[in-house]
Amino acid sequence: MLSYLSNFESVFGPLRLLRYLTVRMMLATVTAVLIGFVIGPWLIRRFRTLKLGQNFADGRTGDIAGKREKQNTPPMGGLIIFIAVFISSVLWAEPNVWVLVSLFVYAVLTYAGWRDDYLKVVRQNHHGISSWEKISWQSLAALVALGVLLWHPTSATLIRELWVPFFKHAVIDQMPWWLLLVLLYLWIVGFSNAINLTDGLDGLAGGCTVTVALVFGIMAYAAGNAKVAEYLLISYVRGSGELAVICGALIGGTLAFLWFNAHPAEVFMGDTGSLALGGLIGVMAFMIHQPLTLVIVGGVFVVEALSVIIQVGCFKFTKHRTGTGHRVFLMAPLHHHFQKLGWPETKVVLRFWILSLICALAGLGTLKLR
Protein backbone atom coordinates (compact mmCIF):
# COMPACT_ATOMS: atom_id res chain seq x y z
CA MET A 1 0.00 0.00 0.00
CA LEU A 2 2.62 2.53 1.07
CA SER A 3 4.73 1.58 -1.94
CA TYR A 4 2.45 3.80 -4.02
CA LEU A 5 3.89 6.81 -2.21
CA SER A 6 6.86 6.46 -4.56
CA ASN A 7 4.65 8.12 -7.20
CA PHE A 8 5.04 11.35 -5.22
CA GLU A 9 8.82 11.46 -5.34
CA SER A 10 8.58 14.82 -7.10
CA VAL A 11 7.07 16.19 -3.88
CA PHE A 12 9.51 14.44 -1.54
CA GLY A 13 12.55 12.88 -3.21
CA PRO A 14 13.33 10.10 -0.69
CA LEU A 15 9.95 8.49 -1.46
CA ARG A 16 11.57 7.04 -4.58
CA LEU A 17 13.29 4.52 -2.29
CA LEU A 18 9.95 2.76 -1.91
CA ARG A 19 10.36 1.54 -5.48
CA TYR A 20 13.12 -0.78 -4.27
CA LEU A 21 12.03 -4.19 -3.08
CA THR A 22 14.93 -4.52 -0.65
CA VAL A 23 13.97 -1.26 1.07
CA ARG A 24 10.38 -2.34 1.50
CA MET A 25 11.49 -5.75 2.76
CA MET A 26 13.59 -4.08 5.47
CA LEU A 27 10.76 -1.67 6.32
CA ALA A 28 8.35 -4.60 6.58
CA THR A 29 10.73 -6.35 8.98
CA VAL A 30 11.11 -3.29 11.20
CA THR A 31 7.38 -2.56 11.11
CA ALA A 32 6.50 -6.13 12.10
CA VAL A 33 9.02 -6.07 14.98
CA LEU A 34 7.57 -2.81 16.32
CA ILE A 35 3.99 -4.04 16.01
CA GLY A 36 4.92 -7.26 17.78
CA PHE A 37 6.63 -5.40 20.62
CA VAL A 38 3.59 -3.13 21.03
CA ILE A 39 0.81 -5.73 20.92
CA GLY A 40 2.74 -8.59 22.54
CA PRO A 41 2.54 -7.43 26.18
CA TRP A 42 -1.09 -6.35 25.73
CA LEU A 43 -2.14 -9.71 24.27
CA ILE A 44 -0.29 -11.66 26.95
CA ARG A 45 -2.01 -9.60 29.67
CA ARG A 46 -5.37 -10.23 28.01
CA PHE A 47 -4.70 -13.96 27.83
CA ARG A 48 -3.83 -14.03 31.52
CA THR A 49 -6.80 -11.87 32.50
CA LEU A 50 -9.11 -14.22 30.63
CA LYS A 51 -7.19 -17.17 32.15
CA LEU A 52 -6.41 -18.57 28.70
CA GLY A 53 -3.61 -20.79 29.91
CA GLN A 54 -2.94 -24.48 29.43
CA ASN A 55 -3.53 -26.54 32.53
CA PHE A 56 -3.11 -29.95 30.93
CA ALA A 57 0.03 -31.84 30.00
CA ASP A 58 1.21 -31.82 26.41
CA GLY A 59 4.55 -31.69 24.59
CA ARG A 60 5.47 -28.54 26.52
CA THR A 61 4.17 -29.49 29.94
CA GLY A 62 4.81 -33.20 30.10
CA ASP A 63 7.19 -35.02 32.36
CA ILE A 64 10.37 -33.83 30.67
CA ALA A 65 9.62 -30.21 29.96
CA GLY A 66 7.06 -30.62 32.69
CA LYS A 67 7.86 -27.76 34.95
CA ARG A 68 4.86 -26.52 36.84
CA GLU A 69 5.57 -22.96 35.78
CA LYS A 70 4.92 -23.91 32.14
CA GLN A 71 1.37 -24.83 32.91
CA ASN A 72 -1.11 -21.97 32.63
CA THR A 73 1.13 -20.30 30.03
CA PRO A 74 -1.15 -18.96 27.26
CA PRO A 75 -0.74 -20.87 23.95
CA MET A 76 -2.16 -18.35 21.45
CA GLY A 77 1.05 -16.41 20.83
CA GLY A 78 0.74 -17.04 17.13
CA LEU A 79 -1.66 -14.08 17.11
CA ILE A 80 1.31 -11.79 17.81
CA ILE A 81 3.01 -13.05 14.67
CA PHE A 82 -0.17 -12.99 12.58
CA ILE A 83 -1.15 -9.42 13.42
CA ALA A 84 2.39 -8.15 12.90
CA VAL A 85 2.89 -10.00 9.61
CA PHE A 86 -0.53 -9.20 8.17
CA ILE A 87 -0.46 -5.47 8.91
CA SER A 88 3.15 -5.07 7.82
CA SER A 89 2.55 -7.00 4.59
CA VAL A 90 -0.51 -4.93 3.72
CA LEU A 91 1.45 -1.74 4.35
CA TRP A 92 4.60 -2.52 2.36
CA ALA A 93 3.82 -5.20 -0.26
CA GLU A 94 2.32 -4.27 -3.60
CA PRO A 95 -0.88 -6.34 -3.93
CA ASN A 96 -0.81 -9.04 -6.59
CA VAL A 97 -2.02 -12.62 -6.93
CA TRP A 98 1.01 -14.06 -5.11
CA VAL A 99 0.60 -11.77 -2.12
CA LEU A 100 -3.17 -12.22 -1.89
CA VAL A 101 -2.98 -16.02 -2.05
CA SER A 102 -0.26 -16.11 0.61
CA LEU A 103 -2.17 -13.91 3.03
CA PHE A 104 -5.39 -15.84 2.40
CA VAL A 105 -3.79 -19.17 3.25
CA TYR A 106 -2.14 -17.61 6.29
CA ALA A 107 -5.42 -16.12 7.56
CA VAL A 108 -7.46 -19.31 7.05
CA LEU A 109 -4.95 -21.52 8.85
CA THR A 110 -4.50 -18.96 11.63
CA TYR A 111 -8.24 -19.17 12.28
CA ALA A 112 -8.14 -22.97 12.24
CA GLY A 113 -5.23 -22.99 14.69
CA TRP A 114 -6.93 -20.42 16.91
CA ARG A 115 -10.07 -22.57 17.08
CA ASP A 116 -7.92 -25.53 18.09
CA ASP A 117 -6.22 -23.55 20.87
CA TYR A 118 -9.53 -22.04 21.97
CA LEU A 119 -11.16 -25.43 22.42
CA LYS A 120 -8.15 -26.65 24.38
CA VAL A 121 -7.80 -23.77 26.81
CA VAL A 122 -11.39 -22.49 27.12
CA ARG A 123 -13.45 -25.63 26.64
CA GLN A 124 -10.77 -27.80 28.25
CA ASN A 125 -10.93 -30.16 25.27
CA HIS A 126 -7.45 -31.73 25.20
CA HIS A 127 -7.86 -32.84 21.59
CA GLY A 128 -8.95 -29.44 20.24
CA ILE A 129 -10.67 -29.50 16.85
CA SER A 130 -11.24 -32.86 15.21
CA SER A 131 -8.86 -34.20 12.62
CA TRP A 132 -11.59 -33.87 10.01
CA GLU A 133 -12.16 -30.21 10.79
CA LYS A 134 -8.45 -29.48 10.62
CA ILE A 135 -8.22 -31.29 7.28
CA SER A 136 -11.26 -29.35 6.06
CA TRP A 137 -9.65 -25.98 6.79
CA GLN A 138 -6.38 -27.05 5.20
CA SER A 139 -8.26 -28.38 2.17
CA LEU A 140 -10.19 -25.12 1.86
CA ALA A 141 -6.94 -23.14 1.90
CA ALA A 142 -5.37 -25.37 -0.75
CA LEU A 143 -8.43 -25.48 -3.03
CA VAL A 144 -9.08 -21.74 -3.00
CA ALA A 145 -5.38 -20.96 -3.43
CA LEU A 146 -5.09 -23.27 -6.41
CA GLY A 147 -8.34 -22.03 -7.93
CA VAL A 148 -7.16 -18.41 -7.81
CA LEU A 149 -3.71 -19.28 -9.13
CA LEU A 150 -5.16 -21.22 -12.08
CA TRP A 151 -7.72 -18.51 -12.80
CA HIS A 152 -5.48 -15.44 -12.66
CA PRO A 153 -3.69 -14.74 -15.97
CA THR A 154 -0.43 -13.83 -14.21
CA SER A 155 -0.12 -17.20 -12.50
CA ALA A 156 -2.21 -19.59 -14.61
CA THR A 157 0.71 -20.86 -16.69
CA LEU A 158 3.58 -20.35 -14.26
CA ILE A 159 2.00 -22.29 -11.41
CA ARG A 160 1.88 -25.45 -13.54
CA GLU A 161 5.67 -25.66 -13.78
CA LEU A 162 7.56 -28.06 -11.52
CA TRP A 163 11.15 -27.15 -10.73
CA VAL A 164 13.64 -29.39 -8.94
CA PRO A 165 16.89 -28.28 -7.26
CA PHE A 166 20.09 -28.71 -9.32
CA PHE A 167 18.15 -28.64 -12.66
CA LYS A 168 18.39 -25.68 -15.04
CA HIS A 169 14.92 -26.09 -16.47
CA ALA A 170 11.47 -27.09 -15.29
CA VAL A 171 11.12 -30.86 -14.96
CA ILE A 172 7.45 -30.57 -15.93
CA ASP A 173 6.26 -27.59 -17.97
CA GLN A 174 2.52 -28.15 -17.64
CA MET A 175 1.37 -30.18 -14.65
CA PRO A 176 -2.23 -31.42 -14.82
CA TRP A 177 -4.47 -29.69 -12.29
CA TRP A 178 -4.97 -32.83 -10.21
CA LEU A 179 -1.23 -33.34 -9.73
CA LEU A 180 -0.84 -29.67 -8.91
CA LEU A 181 -3.61 -29.94 -6.31
CA VAL A 182 -2.04 -33.01 -4.70
CA LEU A 183 1.41 -31.39 -4.45
CA LEU A 184 0.11 -28.05 -3.19
CA TYR A 185 -2.08 -29.80 -0.62
CA LEU A 186 0.81 -31.95 0.58
CA TRP A 187 3.07 -28.93 1.00
CA ILE A 188 0.49 -26.87 2.88
CA VAL A 189 -0.63 -29.72 5.13
CA GLY A 190 2.80 -31.30 5.47
CA PHE A 191 4.62 -28.19 6.63
CA SER A 192 1.68 -27.05 8.77
CA ASN A 193 1.95 -30.27 10.72
CA ALA A 194 5.76 -30.28 10.66
CA ILE A 195 6.04 -26.87 12.33
CA ASN A 196 3.22 -27.84 14.67
CA LEU A 197 5.27 -30.85 15.82
CA THR A 198 8.41 -28.74 16.19
CA ASP A 199 6.61 -26.28 18.45
CA GLY A 200 7.39 -28.12 21.67
CA LEU A 201 10.14 -26.12 23.40
CA ASP A 202 10.57 -22.45 24.19
CA GLY A 203 11.84 -20.66 21.08
CA LEU A 204 12.39 -23.79 19.00
CA ALA A 205 9.81 -23.40 16.21
CA GLY A 206 10.14 -19.62 16.15
CA GLY A 207 13.91 -19.62 15.79
CA CYS A 208 13.85 -22.19 12.99
CA THR A 209 11.10 -20.23 11.23
CA VAL A 210 13.29 -17.11 11.11
CA THR A 211 16.08 -18.90 9.21
CA VAL A 212 13.60 -20.42 6.75
CA ALA A 213 11.86 -17.08 6.18
CA LEU A 214 15.22 -15.36 5.59
CA VAL A 215 16.23 -17.89 2.91
CA PHE A 216 12.87 -17.75 1.16
CA GLY A 217 12.93 -13.97 1.26
CA ILE A 218 16.18 -14.15 -0.73
CA MET A 219 14.72 -16.79 -3.07
CA ALA A 220 11.55 -14.78 -3.64
CA TYR A 221 13.62 -11.72 -4.49
CA ALA A 222 15.69 -13.77 -6.95
CA ALA A 223 12.63 -15.36 -8.56
CA GLY A 224 10.99 -11.96 -9.04
CA ASN A 225 14.06 -10.35 -10.62
CA ALA A 226 14.51 -11.27 -14.29
CA LYS A 227 18.26 -10.62 -14.38
CA VAL A 228 19.02 -12.47 -11.16
CA ALA A 229 16.81 -15.39 -12.18
CA GLU A 230 18.54 -15.63 -15.55
CA TYR A 231 21.98 -15.51 -13.93
CA LEU A 232 21.11 -18.23 -11.39
CA LEU A 233 19.24 -20.32 -13.99
CA ILE A 234 16.10 -20.43 -11.87
CA SER A 235 12.50 -19.77 -12.78
CA TYR A 236 11.50 -16.14 -13.28
CA VAL A 237 8.11 -15.59 -11.68
CA ARG A 238 6.99 -12.05 -12.44
CA GLY A 239 5.67 -10.25 -9.38
CA SER A 240 6.76 -12.92 -6.91
CA GLY A 241 9.43 -10.59 -5.53
CA GLU A 242 6.67 -9.08 -3.39
CA LEU A 243 6.74 -12.31 -1.38
CA ALA A 244 10.12 -11.16 -0.12
CA VAL A 245 8.27 -8.38 1.67
CA ILE A 246 6.02 -10.94 3.35
CA CYS A 247 9.10 -12.93 4.33
CA GLY A 248 10.59 -9.77 5.80
CA ALA A 249 7.41 -9.19 7.80
CA LEU A 250 7.51 -12.84 8.89
CA ILE A 251 11.08 -12.45 10.13
CA GLY A 252 10.14 -9.33 12.09
CA GLY A 253 6.94 -10.76 13.54
CA THR A 254 8.63 -13.97 14.59
CA LEU A 255 11.56 -12.14 16.18
CA ALA A 256 9.11 -10.06 18.21
CA PHE A 257 7.31 -13.23 19.26
CA LEU A 258 10.62 -14.83 20.27
CA TRP A 259 11.20 -11.93 22.65
CA PHE A 260 8.26 -13.21 24.69
CA ASN A 261 8.74 -16.88 23.87
CA ALA A 262 12.37 -17.06 25.03
CA HIS A 263 12.97 -19.44 27.92
CA PRO A 264 11.14 -19.29 30.26
CA ALA A 265 8.31 -18.52 27.85
CA GLU A 266 5.63 -15.96 28.68
CA VAL A 267 3.51 -17.27 25.81
CA PHE A 268 3.49 -20.27 23.49
CA MET A 269 3.02 -20.15 19.72
CA GLY A 270 0.26 -22.74 19.81
CA ASP A 271 -1.56 -24.10 16.80
CA THR A 272 -2.59 -20.50 16.10
CA GLY A 273 0.95 -19.88 14.94
CA SER A 274 2.45 -23.22 13.96
CA LEU A 275 -0.30 -24.43 11.60
CA ALA A 276 -0.48 -21.08 9.84
CA LEU A 277 3.27 -20.55 9.51
CA GLY A 278 3.71 -23.96 7.91
CA GLY A 279 0.95 -23.27 5.41
CA LEU A 280 2.30 -19.81 4.59
CA ILE A 281 5.85 -21.02 4.01
CA GLY A 282 4.62 -24.03 2.06
CA VAL A 283 2.47 -22.06 -0.38
CA MET A 284 5.15 -19.38 -0.90
CA ALA A 285 7.76 -22.04 -1.67
CA PHE A 286 5.38 -23.54 -4.21
CA MET A 287 4.65 -20.21 -5.91
CA ILE A 288 8.31 -19.31 -6.43
CA HIS A 289 9.02 -22.82 -7.78
CA GLN A 290 11.12 -23.92 -4.82
CA PRO A 291 8.91 -26.58 -3.16
CA LEU A 292 11.58 -29.27 -2.98
CA THR A 293 14.16 -26.74 -1.79
CA LEU A 294 11.91 -26.21 1.23
CA VAL A 295 12.60 -29.81 2.21
CA ILE A 296 16.29 -28.84 2.49
CA VAL A 297 15.88 -25.38 4.00
CA GLY A 298 13.26 -26.60 6.47
CA GLY A 299 15.28 -29.71 7.27
CA VAL A 300 14.68 -29.43 11.02
CA PHE A 301 10.91 -29.37 10.49
CA VAL A 302 11.12 -32.33 8.12
CA VAL A 303 13.23 -34.41 10.52
CA GLU A 304 10.91 -33.61 13.42
CA ALA A 305 7.92 -34.82 11.41
CA LEU A 306 9.77 -37.92 10.20
CA SER A 307 10.73 -38.82 13.76
CA VAL A 308 7.05 -38.97 14.69
CA ILE A 309 6.16 -41.00 11.60
CA ILE A 310 9.01 -43.45 12.25
CA GLN A 311 8.17 -43.73 15.94
CA VAL A 312 4.47 -44.40 15.40
CA GLY A 313 5.03 -46.67 12.40
CA CYS A 314 7.67 -48.78 14.12
CA PHE A 315 5.64 -49.09 17.31
CA LYS A 316 2.49 -50.23 15.49
CA PHE A 317 4.40 -52.61 13.22
CA THR A 318 6.35 -54.33 16.00
CA LYS A 319 3.30 -54.50 18.22
CA HIS A 320 1.38 -56.23 15.44
CA ARG A 321 4.24 -58.66 14.75
CA THR A 322 5.48 -59.42 18.27
CA GLY A 323 2.78 -58.10 20.57
CA THR A 324 5.25 -55.64 22.11
CA GLY A 325 5.68 -52.23 20.57
CA HIS A 326 9.27 -51.10 19.94
CA ARG A 327 10.28 -47.44 19.93
CA VAL A 328 13.14 -46.07 17.85
CA PHE A 329 13.46 -42.89 19.90
CA LEU A 330 13.13 -42.39 23.63
CA MET A 331 10.35 -39.95 22.81
CA ALA A 332 9.05 -38.20 19.70
CA PRO A 333 9.21 -35.57 18.25
CA LEU A 334 12.97 -35.69 18.09
CA HIS A 335 13.67 -32.73 20.40
CA HIS A 336 12.11 -34.68 23.27
CA HIS A 337 14.44 -37.60 22.55
CA PHE A 338 17.42 -35.40 23.37
CA GLN A 339 15.70 -34.10 26.48
CA LYS A 340 15.28 -37.71 27.61
CA LEU A 341 19.02 -38.12 27.09
CA GLY A 342 19.55 -35.37 29.64
CA TRP A 343 20.12 -32.32 27.44
CA PRO A 344 18.80 -29.09 29.00
CA GLU A 345 15.97 -27.47 27.08
CA THR A 346 18.03 -24.41 26.15
CA LYS A 347 20.82 -26.60 24.74
CA VAL A 348 18.37 -28.57 22.59
CA VAL A 349 16.87 -25.35 21.23
CA LEU A 350 20.22 -23.70 20.50
CA ARG A 351 21.60 -26.78 18.73
CA PHE A 352 18.46 -27.14 16.63
CA TRP A 353 18.80 -23.47 15.67
CA ILE A 354 22.33 -24.21 14.51
CA LEU A 355 21.11 -27.17 12.47
CA SER A 356 18.37 -24.99 10.98
CA LEU A 357 20.97 -22.41 9.92
CA ILE A 358 23.08 -25.14 8.31
CA CYS A 359 20.03 -26.40 6.41
CA ALA A 360 19.26 -22.83 5.32
CA LEU A 361 22.78 -22.35 3.94
CA ALA A 362 22.56 -25.69 2.16
CA GLY A 363 19.28 -24.63 0.58
CA LEU A 364 20.81 -21.36 -0.60
CA GLY A 365 23.61 -23.32 -2.19
CA THR A 366 21.14 -25.06 -4.50
CA LEU A 367 20.51 -21.74 -6.26
CA LYS A 368 23.98 -21.82 -7.80
CA LEU A 369 24.56 -25.55 -8.16
CA ARG A 370 22.75 -26.23 -11.42
C-alpha positions as CSV (number, residue, x, y, z in Angstrom):
1,M,0.0,0.0,0.0
2,L,2.6,2.5,1.1
3,S,4.7,1.6,-1.9
4,Y,2.5,3.8,-4.0
5,L,3.9,6.8,-2.2
6,S,6.9,6.5,-4.6
7,N,4.7,8.1,-7.2
8,F,5.0,11.4,-5.2
9,E,8.8,11.5,-5.3
10,S,8.6,14.8,-7.1
11,V,7.1,16.2,-3.9
12,F,9.5,14.4,-1.5
13,G,12.5,12.9,-3.2
14,P,13.3,10.1,-0.7
15,L,9.9,8.5,-1.5
16,R,11.6,7.0,-4.6
17,L,13.3,4.5,-2.3
18,L,10.0,2.8,-1.9
19,R,10.4,1.5,-5.5
20,Y,13.1,-0.8,-4.3
21,L,12.0,-4.2,-3.1
22,T,14.9,-4.5,-0.6
23,V,14.0,-1.3,1.1
24,R,10.4,-2.3,1.5
25,M,11.5,-5.8,2.8
26,M,13.6,-4.1,5.5
27,L,10.8,-1.7,6.3
28,A,8.4,-4.6,6.6
29,T,10.7,-6.3,9.0
30,V,11.1,-3.3,11.2
31,T,7.4,-2.6,11.1
32,A,6.5,-6.1,12.1
33,V,9.0,-6.1,15.0
34,L,7.6,-2.8,16.3
35,I,4.0,-4.0,16.0
36,G,4.9,-7.3,17.8
37,F,6.6,-5.4,20.6
38,V,3.6,-3.1,21.0
39,I,0.8,-5.7,20.9
40,G,2.7,-8.6,22.5
41,P,2.5,-7.4,26.2
42,W,-1.1,-6.4,25.7
43,L,-2.1,-9.7,24.3
44,I,-0.3,-11.7,27.0
45,R,-2.0,-9.6,29.7
46,R,-5.4,-10.2,28.0
47,F,-4.7,-14.0,27.8
48,R,-3.8,-14.0,31.5
49,T,-6.8,-11.9,32.5
50,L,-9.1,-14.2,30.6
51,K,-7.2,-17.2,32.1
52,L,-6.4,-18.6,28.7
53,G,-3.6,-20.8,29.9
54,Q,-2.9,-24.5,29.4
55,N,-3.5,-26.5,32.5
56,F,-3.1,-29.9,30.9
57,A,0.0,-31.8,30.0
58,D,1.2,-31.8,26.4
59,G,4.5,-31.7,24.6
60,R,5.5,-28.5,26.5
61,T,4.2,-29.5,29.9
62,G,4.8,-33.2,30.1
63,D,7.2,-35.0,32.4
64,I,10.4,-33.8,30.7
65,A,9.6,-30.2,30.0
66,G,7.1,-30.6,32.7
67,K,7.9,-27.8,35.0
68,R,4.9,-26.5,36.8
69,E,5.6,-23.0,35.8
70,K,4.9,-23.9,32.1
71,Q,1.4,-24.8,32.9
72,N,-1.1,-22.0,32.6
73,T,1.1,-20.3,30.0
74,P,-1.1,-19.0,27.3
75,P,-0.7,-20.9,24.0
76,M,-2.2,-18.4,21.5
77,G,1.1,-16.4,20.8
78,G,0.7,-17.0,17.1
79,L,-1.7,-14.1,17.1
80,I,1.3,-11.8,17.8
81,I,3.0,-13.1,14.7
82,F,-0.2,-13.0,12.6
83,I,-1.2,-9.4,13.4
84,A,2.4,-8.2,12.9
85,V,2.9,-10.0,9.6
86,F,-0.5,-9.2,8.2
87,I,-0.5,-5.5,8.9
88,S,3.2,-5.1,7.8
89,S,2.6,-7.0,4.6
90,V,-0.5,-4.9,3.7
91,L,1.5,-1.7,4.3
92,W,4.6,-2.5,2.4
93,A,3.8,-5.2,-0.3
94,E,2.3,-4.3,-3.6
95,P,-0.9,-6.3,-3.9
96,N,-0.8,-9.0,-6.6
97,V,-2.0,-12.6,-6.9
98,W,1.0,-14.1,-5.1
99,V,0.6,-11.8,-2.1
100,L,-3.2,-12.2,-1.9
101,V,-3.0,-16.0,-2.0
102,S,-0.3,-16.1,0.6
103,L,-2.2,-13.9,3.0
104,F,-5.4,-15.8,2.4
105,V,-3.8,-19.2,3.2
106,Y,-2.1,-17.6,6.3
107,A,-5.4,-16.1,7.6
108,V,-7.5,-19.3,7.1
109,L,-5.0,-21.5,8.9
110,T,-4.5,-19.0,11.6
111,Y,-8.2,-19.2,12.3
112,A,-8.1,-23.0,12.2
113,G,-5.2,-23.0,14.7
114,W,-6.9,-20.4,16.9
115,R,-10.1,-22.6,17.1
116,D,-7.9,-25.5,18.1
117,D,-6.2,-23.6,20.9
118,Y,-9.5,-22.0,22.0
119,L,-11.2,-25.4,22.4
120,K,-8.2,-26.6,24.4
121,V,-7.8,-23.8,26.8
122,V,-11.4,-22.5,27.1
123,R,-13.4,-25.6,26.6
124,Q,-10.8,-27.8,28.3
125,N,-10.9,-30.2,25.3
126,H,-7.5,-31.7,25.2
127,H,-7.9,-32.8,21.6
128,G,-9.0,-29.4,20.2
129,I,-10.7,-29.5,16.8
130,S,-11.2,-32.9,15.2
131,S,-8.9,-34.2,12.6
132,W,-11.6,-33.9,10.0
133,E,-12.2,-30.2,10.8
134,K,-8.4,-29.5,10.6
135,I,-8.2,-31.3,7.3
136,S,-11.3,-29.4,6.1
137,W,-9.6,-26.0,6.8
138,Q,-6.4,-27.0,5.2
139,S,-8.3,-28.4,2.2
140,L,-10.2,-25.1,1.9
141,A,-6.9,-23.1,1.9
142,A,-5.4,-25.4,-0.7
143,L,-8.4,-25.5,-3.0
144,V,-9.1,-21.7,-3.0
145,A,-5.4,-21.0,-3.4
146,L,-5.1,-23.3,-6.4
147,G,-8.3,-22.0,-7.9
148,V,-7.2,-18.4,-7.8
149,L,-3.7,-19.3,-9.1
150,L,-5.2,-21.2,-12.1
151,W,-7.7,-18.5,-12.8
152,H,-5.5,-15.4,-12.7
153,P,-3.7,-14.7,-16.0
154,T,-0.4,-13.8,-14.2
155,S,-0.1,-17.2,-12.5
156,A,-2.2,-19.6,-14.6
157,T,0.7,-20.9,-16.7
158,L,3.6,-20.3,-14.3
159,I,2.0,-22.3,-11.4
160,R,1.9,-25.4,-13.5
161,E,5.7,-25.7,-13.8
162,L,7.6,-28.1,-11.5
163,W,11.2,-27.2,-10.7
164,V,13.6,-29.4,-8.9
165,P,16.9,-28.3,-7.3
166,F,20.1,-28.7,-9.3
167,F,18.2,-28.6,-12.7
168,K,18.4,-25.7,-15.0
169,H,14.9,-26.1,-16.5
170,A,11.5,-27.1,-15.3
171,V,11.1,-30.9,-15.0
172,I,7.5,-30.6,-15.9
173,D,6.3,-27.6,-18.0
174,Q,2.5,-28.1,-17.6
175,M,1.4,-30.2,-14.7
176,P,-2.2,-31.4,-14.8
177,W,-4.5,-29.7,-12.3
178,W,-5.0,-32.8,-10.2
179,L,-1.2,-33.3,-9.7
180,L,-0.8,-29.7,-8.9
181,L,-3.6,-29.9,-6.3
182,V,-2.0,-33.0,-4.7
183,L,1.4,-31.4,-4.4
184,L,0.1,-28.0,-3.2
185,Y,-2.1,-29.8,-0.6
186,L,0.8,-32.0,0.6
187,W,3.1,-28.9,1.0
188,I,0.5,-26.9,2.9
189,V,-0.6,-29.7,5.1
190,G,2.8,-31.3,5.5
191,F,4.6,-28.2,6.6
192,S,1.7,-27.1,8.8
193,N,2.0,-30.3,10.7
194,A,5.8,-30.3,10.7
195,I,6.0,-26.9,12.3
196,N,3.2,-27.8,14.7
197,L,5.3,-30.9,15.8
198,T,8.4,-28.7,16.2
199,D,6.6,-26.3,18.4
200,G,7.4,-28.1,21.7
201,L,10.1,-26.1,23.4
202,D,10.6,-22.4,24.2
203,G,11.8,-20.7,21.1
204,L,12.4,-23.8,19.0
205,A,9.8,-23.4,16.2
206,G,10.1,-19.6,16.1
207,G,13.9,-19.6,15.8
208,C,13.9,-22.2,13.0
209,T,11.1,-20.2,11.2
210,V,13.3,-17.1,11.1
211,T,16.1,-18.9,9.2
212,V,13.6,-20.4,6.7
213,A,11.9,-17.1,6.2
214,L,15.2,-15.4,5.6
215,V,16.2,-17.9,2.9
216,F,12.9,-17.7,1.2
217,G,12.9,-14.0,1.3
218,I,16.2,-14.2,-0.7
219,M,14.7,-16.8,-3.1
220,A,11.5,-14.8,-3.6
221,Y,13.6,-11.7,-4.5
222,A,15.7,-13.8,-7.0
223,A,12.6,-15.4,-8.6
224,G,11.0,-12.0,-9.0
225,N,14.1,-10.3,-10.6
226,A,14.5,-11.3,-14.3
227,K,18.3,-10.6,-14.4
228,V,19.0,-12.5,-11.2
229,A,16.8,-15.4,-12.2
230,E,18.5,-15.6,-15.6
231,Y,22.0,-15.5,-13.9
232,L,21.1,-18.2,-11.4
233,L,19.2,-20.3,-14.0
234,I,16.1,-20.4,-11.9
235,S,12.5,-19.8,-12.8
236,Y,11.5,-16.1,-13.3
237,V,8.1,-15.6,-11.7
238,R,7.0,-12.1,-12.4
239,G,5.7,-10.2,-9.4
240,S,6.8,-12.9,-6.9
241,G,9.4,-10.6,-5.5
242,E,6.7,-9.1,-3.4
243,L,6.7,-12.3,-1.4
244,A,10.1,-11.2,-0.1
245,V,8.3,-8.4,1.7
246,I,6.0,-10.9,3.4
247,C,9.1,-12.9,4.3
248,G,10.6,-9.8,5.8
249,A,7.4,-9.2,7.8
250,L,7.5,-12.8,8.9
251,I,11.1,-12.4,10.1
252,G,10.1,-9.3,12.1
253,G,6.9,-10.8,13.5
254,T,8.6,-14.0,14.6
255,L,11.6,-12.1,16.2
256,A,9.1,-10.1,18.2
257,F,7.3,-13.2,19.3
258,L,10.6,-14.8,20.3
259,W,11.2,-11.9,22.6
260,F,8.3,-13.2,24.7
261,N,8.7,-16.9,23.9
262,A,12.4,-17.1,25.0
263,H,13.0,-19.4,27.9
264,P,11.1,-19.3,30.3
265,A,8.3,-18.5,27.9
266,E,5.6,-16.0,28.7
267,V,3.5,-17.3,25.8
268,F,3.5,-20.3,23.5
269,M,3.0,-20.1,19.7
270,G,0.3,-22.7,19.8
271,D,-1.6,-24.1,16.8
272,T,-2.6,-20.5,16.1
273,G,1.0,-19.9,14.9
274,S,2.4,-23.2,14.0
275,L,-0.3,-24.4,11.6
276,A,-0.5,-21.1,9.8
277,L,3.3,-20.5,9.5
278,G,3.7,-24.0,7.9
279,G,1.0,-23.3,5.4
280,L,2.3,-19.8,4.6
281,I,5.8,-21.0,4.0
282,G,4.6,-24.0,2.1
283,V,2.5,-22.1,-0.4
284,M,5.1,-19.4,-0.9
285,A,7.8,-22.0,-1.7
286,F,5.4,-23.5,-4.2
287,M,4.6,-20.2,-5.9
288,I,8.3,-19.3,-6.4
289,H,9.0,-22.8,-7.8
290,Q,11.1,-23.9,-4.8
291,P,8.9,-26.6,-3.2
292,L,11.6,-29.3,-3.0
293,T,14.2,-26.7,-1.8
294,L,11.9,-26.2,1.2
295,V,12.6,-29.8,2.2
296,I,16.3,-28.8,2.5
297,V,15.9,-25.4,4.0
298,G,13.3,-26.6,6.5
299,G,15.3,-29.7,7.3
300,V,14.7,-29.4,11.0
301,F,10.9,-29.4,10.5
302,V,11.1,-32.3,8.1
303,V,13.2,-34.4,10.5
304,E,10.9,-33.6,13.4
305,A,7.9,-34.8,11.4
306,L,9.8,-37.9,10.2
307,S,10.7,-38.8,13.8
308,V,7.1,-39.0,14.7
309,I,6.2,-41.0,11.6
310,I,9.0,-43.4,12.2
311,Q,8.2,-43.7,15.9
312,V,4.5,-44.4,15.4
313,G,5.0,-46.7,12.4
314,C,7.7,-48.8,14.1
315,F,5.6,-49.1,17.3
316,K,2.5,-50.2,15.5
317,F,4.4,-52.6,13.2
318,T,6.3,-54.3,16.0
319,K,3.3,-54.5,18.2
320,H,1.4,-56.2,15.4
321,R,4.2,-58.7,14.8
322,T,5.5,-59.4,18.3
323,G,2.8,-58.1,20.6
324,T,5.2,-55.6,22.1
325,G,5.7,-52.2,20.6
326,H,9.3,-51.1,19.9
327,R,10.3,-47.4,19.9
328,V,13.1,-46.1,17.8
329,F,13.5,-42.9,19.9
330,L,13.1,-42.4,23.6
331,M,10.4,-40.0,22.8
332,A,9.0,-38.2,19.7
333,P,9.2,-35.6,18.3
334,L,13.0,-35.7,18.1
335,H,13.7,-32.7,20.4
336,H,12.1,-34.7,23.3
337,H,14.4,-37.6,22.6
338,F,17.4,-35.4,23.4
339,Q,15.7,-34.1,26.5
340,K,15.3,-37.7,27.6
341,L,19.0,-38.1,27.1
342,G,19.6,-35.4,29.6
343,W,20.1,-32.3,27.4
344,P,18.8,-29.1,29.0
345,E,16.0,-27.5,27.1
346,T,18.0,-24.4,26.2
347,K,20.8,-26.6,24.7
348,V,18.4,-28.6,22.6
349,V,16.9,-25.3,21.2
350,L,20.2,-23.7,20.5
351,R,21.6,-26.8,18.7
352,F,18.5,-27.1,16.6
353,W,18.8,-23.5,15.7
354,I,22.3,-24.2,14.5
355,L,21.1,-27.2,12.5
356,S,18.4,-25.0,11.0
357,L,21.0,-22.4,9.9
358,I,23.1,-25.1,8.3
359,C,20.0,-26.4,6.4
360,A,19.3,-22.8,5.3
361,L,22.8,-22.3,3.9
362,A,22.6,-25.7,2.2
363,G,19.3,-24.6,0.6
364,L,20.8,-21.4,-0.6
365,G,23.6,-23.3,-2.2
366,T,21.1,-25.1,-4.5
367,L,20.5,-21.7,-6.3
368,K,24.0,-21.8,-7.8
369,L,24.6,-25.6,-8.2
370,R,22.8,-26.2,-11.4
